């Protein structure tokens, strides 16, 4: 798995997890959903995301094409 695919997986899991927490516990968990969305938005422009550092530390590699245009 590449970092780009892992990042999409991590974001999707975080959004679904925060929605479940908001439904069952407190609507304040929707702030986590907003944070994930804003983080994805800024990473589209900067090609930098904290999740990418985590995934690199876990040993995932960049895709051969480099992912987003540089």
Backbone as numpy.savetxt, mean C-alpha at the origin, in Angstrom:
# Nx Ny Nz CAx CAy CAz Cx Cy Cz
7.26 -12.81 -6.32 6.42 -11.64 -6.32 7.31 -10.39 -6.32
6.91 -9.40 -7.08 7.67 -8.16 -7.15 7.14 -7.16 -6.12
7.90 -6.10 -5.90 7.49 -5.06 -4.95 6.18 -4.42 -5.39
6.04 -4.18 -6.69 4.84 -3.52 -7.19 3.58 -4.35 -6.90
3.67 -5.65 -7.15 2.52 -6.52 -6.88 2.30 -6.66 -5.37
3.38 -6.74 -4.61 3.26 -6.83 -3.16 2.65 -5.58 -2.56
2.98 -4.43 -3.13 2.43 -3.17 -2.64 0.93 -3.11 -2.89
0.49 -3.55 -4.06 -0.95 -3.59 -4.35 -1.65 -4.56 -3.40
-1.02 -5.70 -3.15 -1.59 -6.68 -2.23 -1.71 -6.09 -0.82
-0.64 -5.46 -0.35 -0.64 -4.88 0.99 -1.70 -3.78 1.11
-1.81 -2.92 0.10 -2.80 -1.84 0.14 -4.22 -2.41 0.15
-4.48 -3.41 -0.68 -5.80 -4.01 -0.71 -6.18 -4.66 0.60
-5.23 -5.36 1.20 -5.49 -6.01 2.50 -5.75 -4.95 3.56
-4.95 -3.88 3.57 -5.14 -2.83 4.57 -6.49 -2.14 4.42
-6.92 -1.89 3.19 -8.22 -1.24 2.97 -9.34 -2.16 3.45
-9.31 -3.42 3.06 -10.36 -4.35 3.48 -10.36 -4.55 4.99
-9.16 -4.63 5.58 -9.04 -4.80 7.03 -9.61 -3.59 7.77
-9.27 -2.39 7.30 -9.77 -1.18 7.97 -11.27 -1.03 7.79
-11.80 -1.44 6.64 -13.26 -1.40 6.46 -13.96 -2.37 7.41
-13.39 -3.55 7.59 -13.97 -4.50 8.53 -13.91 -3.96 9.96
-12.79 -3.36 10.33 -12.68 -2.78 11.66 -13.67 -1.64 11.86
-13.87 -0.83 10.82 -14.82 0.28 10.91 -16.24 -0.26 11.05
-16.55 -1.33 10.37 -17.89 -1.90 10.44 -18.17 -2.52 11.81
-17.20 -3.25 12.34 -17.44 -4.00 13.58 -17.04 -3.26 14.85
-16.11 -2.31 14.77 -15.62 -1.67 15.99 -15.94 -0.18 16.06
-15.39 0.60 15.14 -15.54 2.04 15.22 -15.33 2.67 13.85
-16.12 3.66 13.49 -15.93 4.32 12.20 -14.62 5.10 12.11
-13.96 5.30 13.22 -12.67 5.99 13.19 -11.61 5.20 12.42
-11.83 3.89 12.24 -10.89 3.09 11.46 -10.89 3.49 9.99
-11.88 4.25 9.55 -11.89 4.72 8.17 -10.74 5.68 7.90
-10.17 6.26 8.96 -8.99 7.10 8.78 -7.82 6.28 8.24
-7.73 5.03 8.60 -6.70 4.16 8.05 -6.92 3.95 6.55
-8.17 3.77 6.16 -8.49 3.64 4.74 -8.07 4.91 3.99
-8.37 6.06 4.56 -7.99 7.33 3.94 -6.48 7.46 3.85
-5.77 7.05 4.88 -4.31 7.12 4.87 -3.73 6.25 3.75
-4.25 5.04 3.61 -3.76 4.15 2.56 -4.03 4.76 1.19
-5.22 5.30 1.00 -5.56 5.92 -0.28 -4.68 7.12 -0.59
-4.46 7.99 0.39 -3.59 9.15 0.17 -2.15 8.73 -0.10
-1.69 7.68 0.58 -0.35 7.19 0.37 -0.19 6.65 -1.05
-1.19 5.92 -1.54 -1.15 5.42 -2.91 -1.17 6.58 -3.92
-1.94 7.60 -3.61 -2.01 8.76 -4.50 -0.66 9.46 -4.61
-0.02 9.72 -3.47 1.26 10.41 -3.52 2.33 9.53 -4.15
2.24 8.21 -3.96 3.25 7.33 -4.55 3.12 7.27 -6.07
1.94 7.56 -6.60 1.77 7.60 -8.05 2.58 8.74 -8.66
2.78 9.80 -7.90 3.52 10.95 -8.41 5.00 10.91 -8.04
5.33 10.32 -6.90 6.71 10.36 -6.42 7.46 9.05 -6.59
6.73 7.95 -6.84 7.31 6.61 -6.94 8.02 6.22 -5.64
7.52 6.73 -4.51 8.06 6.38 -3.20 6.90 6.12 -2.26
7.03 5.05 -1.49 6.00 4.67 -0.54 6.67 3.92 0.61
6.28 4.19 1.85 6.88 3.46 2.98 6.71 1.95 2.85
5.61 1.52 2.25 5.39 0.09 2.05 6.46 -0.54 1.17
6.99 0.22 0.23 8.04 -0.30 -0.64 9.30 -0.61 0.16
9.61 0.23 1.14 10.78 -0.03 1.98 10.58 -1.30 2.80
9.36 -1.49 3.30 9.06 -2.69 4.08 9.20 -3.93 3.21
8.66 -3.88 2.01 8.71 -5.03 1.12 10.14 -5.33 0.66
10.94 -4.28 0.45 12.35 -4.51 0.11 13.08 -5.17 1.27
12.77 -4.76 2.50 13.39 -5.36 3.67 12.99 -6.83 3.82
11.81 -7.18 3.31 11.35 -8.57 3.35 11.94 -9.40 2.21
12.67 -8.74 1.30 13.36 -9.48 0.25 12.71 -9.45 -1.11
11.63 -8.71 -1.29 11.03 -8.63 -2.61 11.89 -7.76 -3.52
11.85 -8.05 -4.79 12.67 -7.34 -5.79 11.79 -6.46 -6.65
12.41 -5.41 -7.23 11.70 -4.56 -8.19 11.43 -5.36 -9.45
10.37 -4.94 -10.17 10.07 -5.63 -11.43 11.15 -5.27 -12.45
11.37 -6.12 -13.46 12.42 -5.85 -14.45 12.25 -4.53 -15.15
11.00 -4.09 -15.37 10.76 -2.81 -16.03 10.91 -1.63 -15.09
11.05 -1.89 -13.82 11.22 -0.81 -12.85 9.94 -0.25 -12.31
8.80 -0.79 -12.73 7.52 -0.29 -12.22 7.14 1.01 -12.87
6.94 2.05 -12.07 6.52 3.35 -12.59 7.65 3.99 -13.38
7.26 4.85 -14.31 8.25 5.57 -15.12 9.11 6.44 -14.22
10.38 6.49 -14.52 11.30 7.27 -13.68 11.81 8.49 -14.41
